[in-house]
Amino acid sequence: AKVIVTEVDPIKANEAYMDGFEVMPMLEAAHFGDIFITVTGNINVIRREHMEVMKDNAIMANAGHFDVEINKHDLRSLAVSCRTVRNNVEEFLLADGRRLHLLAEGRLVNLAAGDGHPAEVMDLSFSLQALSLLYLFNKQGELGNHVYNVPLEIDQRVATLKLYSNRVAIDQLNYEQRAYLKSWDTSY
């Protein structure tokens, strides 16, 4: 697929560009896209001005935040009719004959219209949660009332167990490599 990234953060836009994606403003991308997926956590990411220039049969889905990323009020106000074409797919007919499709009523598409997160992701999530709870229990009284990152050791343990369960082997650093990475004064 040809993927176009639209972004408001210059750092994230640069990351996308350096990863090989085309980057442009949403209004420009709206002319070209066949499928639009929002993942921003913000409101009105796709709105009237974008819908007005989208191609016939464009599909919109939200995978980011509640049901506010795609402005459904704007979509309904542009449409002369709306019908359900299949489960979790609404078709909005515009006055000029173009049809725009909205998946899962603009709700989180992977949860509202799919089977949720795949087991391969959830087992990692639940493993991290369980080991993090054990960590908190063992550190009872030692930690302040703050938000903490999951300790690297827990992340590595879960990743190692997941690789093992999938029969995937990886390399290990030898003593010389570990020593080199820990030092700043190595002359090679």
mmCIF file of the C-alpha atoms, coordinates in Angstrom:
data_MODEL
# 
_entry.id   MODEL 
# 
loop_
_atom_site.group_PDB 
_atom_site.id 
_atom_site.type_symbol 
_atom_site.label_atom_id 
_atom_site.label_alt_id 
_atom_site.label_comp_id 
_atom_site.label_asym_id 
_atom_site.label_entity_id 
_atom_site.label_seq_id 
_atom_site.pdbx_PDB_ins_code 
_atom_site.Cartn_x 
_atom_site.Cartn_y 
_atom_site.Cartn_z 
_atom_site.occupancy 
_atom_site.B_iso_or_equiv 
_atom_site.pdbx_formal_charge 
_atom_site.auth_seq_id 
_atom_site.auth_comp_id 
_atom_site.auth_asym_id 
_atom_site.auth_atom_id 
_atom_site.pdbx_PDB_model_num 
ATOM 1   C CA . ALA A 1 1   ? 0.000   0.000   0.000  1.00 0.00 ? 1   ALA A CA 1 
ATOM 2   C CA . LYS A 1 2   ? 1.038   3.573   -0.492 1.00 0.00 ? 2   LYS A CA 1 
ATOM 3   C CA . VAL A 1 3   ? 0.737   5.162   2.941  1.00 0.00 ? 3   VAL A CA 1 
ATOM 4   C CA . ILE A 1 4   ? 0.505   8.909   3.460  1.00 0.00 ? 4   ILE A CA 1 
ATOM 5   C CA . VAL A 1 5   ? 1.019   10.284  6.955  1.00 0.00 ? 5   VAL A CA 1 
ATOM 6   C CA . THR A 1 6   ? -0.607  13.514  8.073  1.00 0.00 ? 6   THR A CA 1 
ATOM 7   C CA . GLU A 1 7   ? 0.838   14.986  11.241 1.00 0.00 ? 7   GLU A CA 1 
ATOM 8   C CA . VAL A 1 8   ? 0.846   18.114  13.404 1.00 0.00 ? 8   VAL A CA 1 
ATOM 9   C CA . ASP A 1 9   ? 4.024   17.276  15.335 1.00 0.00 ? 9   ASP A CA 1 
ATOM 10  C CA . PRO A 1 10  ? 7.181   18.151  13.347 1.00 0.00 ? 10  PRO A CA 1 
ATOM 11  C CA . ILE A 1 11  ? 9.208   15.478  15.154 1.00 0.00 ? 11  ILE A CA 1 
ATOM 12  C CA . LYS A 1 12  ? 6.684   12.730  14.386 1.00 0.00 ? 12  LYS A CA 1 
ATOM 13  C CA . ALA A 1 13  ? 6.340   13.999  10.806 1.00 0.00 ? 13  ALA A CA 1 
ATOM 14  C CA . ASN A 1 14  ? 10.107  13.778  10.404 1.00 0.00 ? 14  ASN A CA 1 
ATOM 15  C CA . GLU A 1 15  ? 10.118  10.249  11.837 1.00 0.00 ? 15  GLU A CA 1 
ATOM 16  C CA . ALA A 1 16  ? 7.434   9.214   9.348  1.00 0.00 ? 16  ALA A CA 1 
ATOM 17  C CA . TYR A 1 17  ? 9.340   10.811  6.486  1.00 0.00 ? 17  TYR A CA 1 
ATOM 18  C CA . MET A 1 18  ? 12.608  9.159   7.533  1.00 0.00 ? 18  MET A CA 1 
ATOM 19  C CA . ASP A 1 19  ? 10.755  5.821   7.737  1.00 0.00 ? 19  ASP A CA 1 
ATOM 20  C CA . GLY A 1 20  ? 9.899   6.237   4.061  1.00 0.00 ? 20  GLY A CA 1 
ATOM 21  C CA . PHE A 1 21  ? 6.343   7.526   4.260  1.00 0.00 ? 21  PHE A CA 1 
ATOM 22  C CA . GLU A 1 22  ? 5.023   10.444  2.280  1.00 0.00 ? 22  GLU A CA 1 
ATOM 23  C CA . VAL A 1 23  ? 3.992   13.276  4.627  1.00 0.00 ? 23  VAL A CA 1 
ATOM 24  C CA . MET A 1 24  ? 1.509   16.017  3.769  1.00 0.00 ? 24  MET A CA 1 
ATOM 25  C CA . PRO A 1 25  ? -1.332  18.044  5.309  1.00 0.00 ? 25  PRO A CA 1 
ATOM 26  C CA . MET A 1 26  ? -4.652  16.241  5.734  1.00 0.00 ? 26  MET A CA 1 
ATOM 27  C CA . LEU A 1 27  ? -6.459  18.527  3.304  1.00 0.00 ? 27  LEU A CA 1 
ATOM 28  C CA . GLU A 1 28  ? -3.999  17.568  0.582  1.00 0.00 ? 28  GLU A CA 1 
ATOM 29  C CA . ALA A 1 29  ? -4.110  13.856  1.445  1.00 0.00 ? 29  ALA A CA 1 
ATOM 30  C CA . ALA A 1 30  ? -7.919  13.922  1.435  1.00 0.00 ? 30  ALA A CA 1 
ATOM 31  C CA . HIS A 1 31  ? -7.828  14.275  -2.361 1.00 0.00 ? 31  HIS A CA 1 
ATOM 32  C CA . PHE A 1 32  ? -5.831  11.054  -2.838 1.00 0.00 ? 32  PHE A CA 1 
ATOM 33  C CA . GLY A 1 33  ? -6.712  8.580   -0.128 1.00 0.00 ? 33  GLY A CA 1 
ATOM 34  C CA . ASP A 1 34  ? -8.910  5.542   -0.439 1.00 0.00 ? 34  ASP A CA 1 
ATOM 35  C CA . ILE A 1 35  ? -8.773  4.610   3.247  1.00 0.00 ? 35  ILE A CA 1 
ATOM 36  C CA . PHE A 1 36  ? -8.318  7.058   6.113  1.00 0.00 ? 36  PHE A CA 1 
ATOM 37  C CA . ILE A 1 37  ? -7.439  5.770   9.581  1.00 0.00 ? 37  ILE A CA 1 
ATOM 38  C CA . THR A 1 38  ? -7.083  8.212   12.449 1.00 0.00 ? 38  THR A CA 1 
ATOM 39  C CA . VAL A 1 39  ? -4.856  7.356   15.421 1.00 0.00 ? 39  VAL A CA 1 
ATOM 40  C CA . THR A 1 40  ? -4.381  10.713  17.112 1.00 0.00 ? 40  THR A CA 1 
ATOM 41  C CA . GLY A 1 41  ? -6.305  10.889  20.377 1.00 0.00 ? 41  GLY A CA 1 
ATOM 42  C CA . ASN A 1 42  ? -7.701  14.262  19.289 1.00 0.00 ? 42  ASN A CA 1 
ATOM 43  C CA . ILE A 1 43  ? -11.016 15.630  18.058 1.00 0.00 ? 43  ILE A CA 1 
ATOM 44  C CA . ASN A 1 44  ? -12.161 16.508  14.533 1.00 0.00 ? 44  ASN A CA 1 
ATOM 45  C CA . VAL A 1 45  ? -9.110  15.134  12.771 1.00 0.00 ? 45  VAL A CA 1 
ATOM 46  C CA . ILE A 1 46  ? -11.259 14.388  9.722  1.00 0.00 ? 46  ILE A CA 1 
ATOM 47  C CA . ARG A 1 47  ? -13.873 17.087  9.232  1.00 0.00 ? 47  ARG A CA 1 
ATOM 48  C CA . ARG A 1 48  ? -16.059 18.754  6.606  1.00 0.00 ? 48  ARG A CA 1 
ATOM 49  C CA . GLU A 1 49  ? -13.255 20.349  4.564  1.00 0.00 ? 49  GLU A CA 1 
ATOM 50  C CA . HIS A 1 50  ? -11.619 16.937  4.165  1.00 0.00 ? 50  HIS A CA 1 
ATOM 51  C CA . MET A 1 51  ? -14.828 15.056  3.405  1.00 0.00 ? 51  MET A CA 1 
ATOM 52  C CA . GLU A 1 52  ? -15.770 17.610  0.753  1.00 0.00 ? 52  GLU A CA 1 
ATOM 53  C CA . VAL A 1 53  ? -12.753 16.617  -1.372 1.00 0.00 ? 53  VAL A CA 1 
ATOM 54  C CA . MET A 1 54  ? -12.544 12.865  -0.702 1.00 0.00 ? 54  MET A CA 1 
ATOM 55  C CA . LYS A 1 55  ? -12.866 10.420  -3.574 1.00 0.00 ? 55  LYS A CA 1 
ATOM 56  C CA . ASP A 1 56  ? -15.995 8.380   -4.180 1.00 0.00 ? 56  ASP A CA 1 
ATOM 57  C CA . ASN A 1 57  ? -16.081 5.307   -1.935 1.00 0.00 ? 57  ASN A CA 1 
ATOM 58  C CA . ALA A 1 58  ? -13.469 6.611   0.487  1.00 0.00 ? 58  ALA A CA 1 
ATOM 59  C CA . ILE A 1 59  ? -13.449 4.721   3.775  1.00 0.00 ? 59  ILE A CA 1 
ATOM 60  C CA . MET A 1 60  ? -12.928 6.349   7.174  1.00 0.00 ? 60  MET A CA 1 
ATOM 61  C CA . ALA A 1 61  ? -12.022 4.538   10.382 1.00 0.00 ? 61  ALA A CA 1 
ATOM 62  C CA . ASN A 1 62  ? -10.834 5.590   13.815 1.00 0.00 ? 62  ASN A CA 1 
ATOM 63  C CA . ALA A 1 63  ? -8.268  3.583   15.734 1.00 0.00 ? 63  ALA A CA 1 
ATOM 64  C CA . GLY A 1 64  ? -7.257  6.320   18.132 1.00 0.00 ? 64  GLY A CA 1 
ATOM 65  C CA . HIS A 1 65  ? -9.647  7.749   20.673 1.00 0.00 ? 65  HIS A CA 1 
ATOM 66  C CA . PHE A 1 66  ? -13.341 7.340   21.471 1.00 0.00 ? 66  PHE A CA 1 
ATOM 67  C CA . ASP A 1 67  ? -15.586 8.394   18.590 1.00 0.00 ? 67  ASP A CA 1 
ATOM 68  C CA . VAL A 1 68  ? -14.511 12.013  18.196 1.00 0.00 ? 68  VAL A CA 1 
ATOM 69  C CA . GLU A 1 69  ? -11.641 11.855  15.702 1.00 0.00 ? 69  GLU A CA 1 
ATOM 70  C CA . ILE A 1 70  ? -13.969 11.767  12.680 1.00 0.00 ? 70  ILE A CA 1 
ATOM 71  C CA . ASN A 1 71  ? -16.529 14.567  12.822 1.00 0.00 ? 71  ASN A CA 1 
ATOM 72  C CA . LYS A 1 72  ? -19.757 12.623  12.367 1.00 0.00 ? 72  LYS A CA 1 
ATOM 73  C CA . HIS A 1 73  ? -21.878 15.773  12.586 1.00 0.00 ? 73  HIS A CA 1 
ATOM 74  C CA . ASP A 1 74  ? -20.061 17.181  9.546  1.00 0.00 ? 74  ASP A CA 1 
ATOM 75  C CA . LEU A 1 75  ? -20.464 13.883  7.709  1.00 0.00 ? 75  LEU A CA 1 
ATOM 76  C CA . ARG A 1 76  ? -24.196 13.721  8.416  1.00 0.00 ? 76  ARG A CA 1 
ATOM 77  C CA . SER A 1 77  ? -24.694 17.346  7.393  1.00 0.00 ? 77  SER A CA 1 
ATOM 78  C CA . LEU A 1 78  ? -22.990 16.696  4.032  1.00 0.00 ? 78  LEU A CA 1 
ATOM 79  C CA . ALA A 1 79  ? -25.011 13.553  3.333  1.00 0.00 ? 79  ALA A CA 1 
ATOM 80  C CA . VAL A 1 80  ? -28.361 13.428  1.579  1.00 0.00 ? 80  VAL A CA 1 
ATOM 81  C CA . SER A 1 81  ? -28.853 9.879   2.829  1.00 0.00 ? 81  SER A CA 1 
ATOM 82  C CA . CYS A 1 82  ? -27.214 7.244   4.961  1.00 0.00 ? 82  CYS A CA 1 
ATOM 83  C CA . ARG A 1 83  ? -27.585 3.484   4.899  1.00 0.00 ? 83  ARG A CA 1 
ATOM 84  C CA . THR A 1 84  ? -25.931 0.478   6.463  1.00 0.00 ? 84  THR A CA 1 
ATOM 85  C CA . VAL A 1 85  ? -24.283 -1.481  3.661  1.00 0.00 ? 85  VAL A CA 1 
ATOM 86  C CA . ARG A 1 86  ? -23.015 -4.245  5.906  1.00 0.00 ? 86  ARG A CA 1 
ATOM 87  C CA . ASN A 1 87  ? -22.347 -4.831  9.568  1.00 0.00 ? 87  ASN A CA 1 
ATOM 88  C CA . ASN A 1 88  ? -20.270 -1.904  10.935 1.00 0.00 ? 88  ASN A CA 1 
ATOM 89  C CA . VAL A 1 89  ? -20.176 -0.070  7.577  1.00 0.00 ? 89  VAL A CA 1 
ATOM 90  C CA . GLU A 1 90  ? -22.323 3.008   6.983  1.00 0.00 ? 90  GLU A CA 1 
ATOM 91  C CA . GLU A 1 91  ? -22.502 4.605   3.551  1.00 0.00 ? 91  GLU A CA 1 
ATOM 92  C CA . PHE A 1 92  ? -23.143 8.338   3.333  1.00 0.00 ? 92  PHE A CA 1 
ATOM 93  C CA . LEU A 1 93  ? -24.402 9.548   -0.049 1.00 0.00 ? 93  LEU A CA 1 
ATOM 94  C CA . LEU A 1 94  ? -23.376 13.131  -0.773 1.00 0.00 ? 94  LEU A CA 1 
ATOM 95  C CA . ALA A 1 95  ? -25.324 15.564  -2.970 1.00 0.00 ? 95  ALA A CA 1 
ATOM 96  C CA . ASP A 1 96  ? -22.797 15.203  -5.816 1.00 0.00 ? 96  ASP A CA 1 
ATOM 97  C CA . GLY A 1 97  ? -23.220 11.409  -5.868 1.00 0.00 ? 97  GLY A CA 1 
ATOM 98  C CA . ARG A 1 98  ? -20.013 10.516  -4.047 1.00 0.00 ? 98  ARG A CA 1 
ATOM 99  C CA . ARG A 1 99  ? -20.249 7.925   -1.304 1.00 0.00 ? 99  ARG A CA 1 
ATOM 100 C CA . LEU A 1 100 ? -18.199 8.043   1.888  1.00 0.00 ? 100 LEU A CA 1 
ATOM 101 C CA . HIS A 1 101 ? -18.033 5.050   4.204  1.00 0.00 ? 101 HIS A CA 1 
ATOM 102 C CA . LEU A 1 102 ? -17.664 5.160   7.972  1.00 0.00 ? 102 LEU A CA 1 
ATOM 103 C CA . LEU A 1 103 ? -16.580 2.055   9.860  1.00 0.00 ? 103 LEU A CA 1 
ATOM 104 C CA . ALA A 1 104 ? -17.926 1.171   13.318 1.00 0.00 ? 104 ALA A CA 1 
ATOM 105 C CA . GLU A 1 105 ? -19.778 4.495   13.676 1.00 0.00 ? 105 GLU A CA 1 
ATOM 106 C CA . GLY A 1 106 ? -16.403 6.183   14.126 1.00 0.00 ? 106 GLY A CA 1 
ATOM 107 C CA . ARG A 1 107 ? -15.676 4.201   17.276 1.00 0.00 ? 107 ARG A CA 1 
ATOM 108 C CA . LEU A 1 108 ? -12.397 2.368   17.852 1.00 0.00 ? 108 LEU A CA 1 
ATOM 109 C CA . VAL A 1 109 ? -12.520 0.119   14.819 1.00 0.00 ? 109 VAL A CA 1 
ATOM 110 C CA . ASN A 1 110 ? -10.423 -2.721  16.226 1.00 0.00 ? 110 ASN A CA 1 
ATOM 111 C CA . LEU A 1 111 ? -12.721 -3.016  19.234 1.00 0.00 ? 111 LEU A CA 1 
ATOM 112 C CA . ALA A 1 112 ? -16.117 -2.031  17.809 1.00 0.00 ? 112 ALA A CA 1 
ATOM 113 C CA . ALA A 1 113 ? -15.891 -3.850  14.484 1.00 0.00 ? 113 ALA A CA 1 
ATOM 114 C CA . GLY A 1 114 ? -13.206 -6.441  15.035 1.00 0.00 ? 114 GLY A CA 1 
ATOM 115 C CA . ASP A 1 115 ? -12.350 -9.105  17.494 1.00 0.00 ? 115 ASP A CA 1 
ATOM 116 C CA . GLY A 1 116 ? -10.388 -6.709  19.673 1.00 0.00 ? 116 GLY A CA 1 
ATOM 117 C CA . HIS A 1 117 ? -6.680  -7.059  20.110 1.00 0.00 ? 117 HIS A CA 1 
ATOM 118 C CA . PRO A 1 118 ? -5.106  -10.289 18.872 1.00 0.00 ? 118 PRO A CA 1 
ATOM 119 C CA . ALA A 1 119 ? -4.078  -12.895 21.426 1.00 0.00 ? 119 ALA A CA 1 
ATOM 120 C CA . GLU A 1 120 ? -0.442  -12.389 20.414 1.00 0.00 ? 120 GLU A CA 1 
ATOM 121 C CA . VAL A 1 121 ? -0.662  -8.826  21.707 1.00 0.00 ? 121 VAL A CA 1 
ATOM 122 C CA . MET A 1 122 ? -2.844  -9.493  24.714 1.00 0.00 ? 122 MET A CA 1 
ATOM 123 C CA . ASP A 1 123 ? -0.595  -12.203 26.143 1.00 0.00 ? 123 ASP A CA 1 
ATOM 124 C CA . LEU A 1 124 ? 2.250   -9.680  26.160 1.00 0.00 ? 124 LEU A CA 1 
ATOM 125 C CA . SER A 1 125 ? 0.030   -7.045  27.774 1.00 0.00 ? 125 SER A CA 1 
ATOM 126 C CA . PHE A 1 126 ? -1.287  -9.379  30.452 1.00 0.00 ? 126 PHE A CA 1 
ATOM 127 C CA . SER A 1 127 ? 2.199   -10.745 31.165 1.00 0.00 ? 127 SER A CA 1 
ATOM 128 C CA . LEU A 1 128 ? 3.553   -7.218  31.614 1.00 0.00 ? 128 LEU A CA 1 
ATOM 129 C CA . GLN A 1 129 ? 0.626   -6.321  33.847 1.00 0.00 ? 129 GLN A CA 1 
ATOM 130 C CA . ALA A 1 130 ? 0.995   -9.429  36.008 1.00 0.00 ? 130 ALA A CA 1 
ATOM 131 C CA . LEU A 1 131 ? 4.748   -9.036  36.462 1.00 0.00 ? 131 LEU A CA 1 
ATOM 132 C CA . SER A 1 132 ? 4.346   -5.301  37.096 1.00 0.00 ? 132 SER A CA 1 
ATOM 133 C CA . LEU A 1 133 ? 1.802   -6.027  39.827 1.00 0.00 ? 133 LEU A CA 1 
ATOM 134 C CA . LEU A 1 134 ? 4.228   -8.512  41.376 1.00 0.00 ? 134 LEU A CA 1 
ATOM 135 C CA . TYR A 1 135 ? 6.952   -5.842  41.195 1.00 0.00 ? 135 TYR A CA 1 
ATOM 136 C CA . LEU A 1 136 ? 4.669   -3.320  42.940 1.00 0.00 ? 136 LEU A CA 1 
ATOM 137 C CA . PHE A 1 137 ? 3.789   -5.879  45.606 1.00 0.00 ? 137 PHE A CA 1 
ATOM 138 C CA . ASN A 1 138 ? 7.476   -6.612  46.239 1.00 0.00 ? 138 ASN A CA 1 
ATOM 139 C CA . LYS A 1 139 ? 8.297   -2.877  46.393 1.00 0.00 ? 139 LYS A CA 1 
ATOM 140 C CA . GLN A 1 140 ? 5.459   -2.136  48.819 1.00 0.00 ? 140 GLN A CA 1 
ATOM 141 C CA . GLY A 1 141 ? 6.324   0.916   50.896 1.00 0.00 ? 141 GLY A CA 1 
ATOM 142 C CA . GLU A 1 142 ? 9.397   1.750   48.799 1.00 0.00 ? 142 GLU A CA 1 
ATOM 143 C CA . LEU A 1 143 ? 7.767   3.577   45.896 1.00 0.00 ? 143 LEU A CA 1 
ATOM 144 C CA . GLY A 1 144 ? 6.268   7.041   45.985 1.00 0.00 ? 144 GLY A CA 1 
ATOM 145 C CA . ASN A 1 145 ? 2.877   8.015   44.638 1.00 0.00 ? 145 ASN A CA 1 
ATOM 146 C CA . HIS A 1 146 ? 4.059   8.474   41.029 1.00 0.00 ? 146 HIS A CA 1 
ATOM 147 C CA . VAL A 1 147 ? 3.662   6.963   37.599 1.00 0.00 ? 147 VAL A CA 1 
ATOM 148 C CA . TYR A 1 148 ? 6.560   4.622   36.860 1.00 0.00 ? 148 TYR A CA 1 
ATOM 149 C CA . ASN A 1 149 ? 7.751   3.009   33.661 1.00 0.00 ? 149 ASN A CA 1 
ATOM 150 C CA . VAL A 1 150 ? 7.771   -0.765  33.620 1.00 0.00 ? 150 VAL A CA 1 
ATOM 151 C CA . PRO A 1 151 ? 11.311  -1.744  34.665 1.00 0.00 ? 151 PRO A CA 1 
ATOM 152 C CA . LEU A 1 152 ? 13.508  -2.816  31.750 1.00 0.00 ? 152 LEU A CA 1 
ATOM 153 C CA . GLU A 1 153 ? 14.108  -6.192  33.394 1.00 0.00 ? 153 GLU A CA 1 
ATOM 154 C CA . ILE A 1 154 ? 10.374  -6.963  33.284 1.00 0.00 ? 154 ILE A CA 1 
ATOM 155 C CA . ASP A 1 155 ? 10.101  -5.876  29.637 1.00 0.00 ? 155 ASP A CA 1 
ATOM 156 C CA . GLN A 1 156 ? 13.091  -8.045  28.761 1.00 0.00 ? 156 GLN A CA 1 
ATOM 157 C CA . ARG A 1 157 ? 11.770  -11.038 30.700 1.00 0.00 ? 157 ARG A CA 1 
ATOM 158 C CA . VAL A 1 158 ? 8.390   -10.899 28.953 1.00 0.00 ? 158 VAL A CA 1 
ATOM 159 C CA . ALA A 1 159 ? 10.059  -10.468 25.549 1.00 0.00 ? 159 ALA A CA 1 
ATOM 160 C CA . THR A 1 160 ? 12.393  -13.387 26.245 1.00 0.00 ? 160 THR A CA 1 
ATOM 161 C CA . LEU A 1 161 ? 9.521   -15.640 27.331 1.00 0.00 ? 161 LEU A CA 1 
ATOM 162 C CA . LYS A 1 162 ? 7.501   -14.673 24.248 1.00 0.00 ? 162 LYS A CA 1 
ATOM 163 C CA . LEU A 1 163 ? 10.419  -15.491 21.962 1.00 0.00 ? 163 LEU A CA 1 
ATOM 164 C CA . TYR A 1 164 ? 10.936  -18.806 23.766 1.00 0.00 ? 164 TYR A CA 1 
ATOM 165 C CA . SER A 1 165 ? 7.242   -19.713 23.443 1.00 0.00 ? 165 SER A CA 1 
ATOM 166 C CA . ASN A 1 166 ? 7.506   -19.092 19.697 1.00 0.00 ? 166 ASN A CA 1 
ATOM 167 C CA . ARG A 1 167 ? 10.733  -21.115 19.459 1.00 0.00 ? 167 ARG A CA 1 
ATOM 168 C CA . VAL A 1 168 ? 12.693  -18.047 18.353 1.00 0.00 ? 168 VAL A CA 1 
ATOM 169 C CA . ALA A 1 169 ? 16.367  -17.868 19.291 1.00 0.00 ? 169 ALA A CA 1 
ATOM 170 C CA . ILE A 1 170 ? 18.431  -14.681 19.388 1.00 0.00 ? 170 ILE A CA 1 
ATOM 171 C CA . ASP A 1 171 ? 22.100  -13.897 19.882 1.00 0.00 ? 171 ASP A CA 1 
ATOM 172 C CA . GLN A 1 172 ? 23.597  -13.041 23.256 1.00 0.00 ? 172 GLN A CA 1 
ATOM 173 C CA . LEU A 1 173 ? 26.301  -10.474 23.919 1.00 0.00 ? 173 LEU A CA 1 
ATOM 174 C CA . ASN A 1 174 ? 29.594  -12.032 24.965 1.00 0.00 ? 174 ASN A CA 1 
ATOM 175 C CA . TYR A 1 175 ? 31.683  -10.697 27.852 1.00 0.00 ? 175 TYR A CA 1 
ATOM 176 C CA . GLU A 1 176 ? 33.838  -8.513  25.610 1.00 0.00 ? 176 GLU A CA 1 
ATOM 177 C CA . GLN A 1 177 ? 30.770  -6.941  23.973 1.00 0.00 ? 177 GLN A CA 1 
ATOM 178 C CA . ARG A 1 178 ? 29.053  -6.265  27.317 1.00 0.00 ? 178 ARG A CA 1 
ATOM 179 C CA . ALA A 1 179 ? 32.236  -4.671  28.693 1.00 0.00 ? 179 ALA A CA 1 
ATOM 180 C CA . TYR A 1 180 ? 32.629  -2.495  25.608 1.00 0.00 ? 180 TYR A CA 1 
ATOM 181 C CA . LEU A 1 181 ? 29.042  -1.237  25.791 1.00 0.00 ? 181 LEU A CA 1 
ATOM 182 C CA . LYS A 1 182 ? 29.493  -0.322  29.474 1.00 0.00 ? 182 LYS A CA 1 
ATOM 183 C CA . SER A 1 183 ? 32.719  1.606   28.984 1.00 0.00 ? 183 SER A CA 1 
ATOM 184 C CA . TRP A 1 184 ? 33.360  5.016   27.547 1.00 0.00 ? 184 TRP A CA 1 
ATOM 185 C CA . ASP A 1 185 ? 37.124  4.684   27.489 1.00 0.00 ? 185 ASP A CA 1 
ATOM 186 C CA . THR A 1 186 ? 37.869  1.813   25.162 1.00 0.00 ? 186 THR A CA 1 
ATOM 187 C CA . SER A 1 187 ? 40.492  2.206   22.511 1.00 0.00 ? 187 SER A CA 1 
ATOM 188 C CA . TYR A 1 188 ? 39.819  0.042   19.503 1.00 0.00 ? 188 TYR A CA 1 
# 
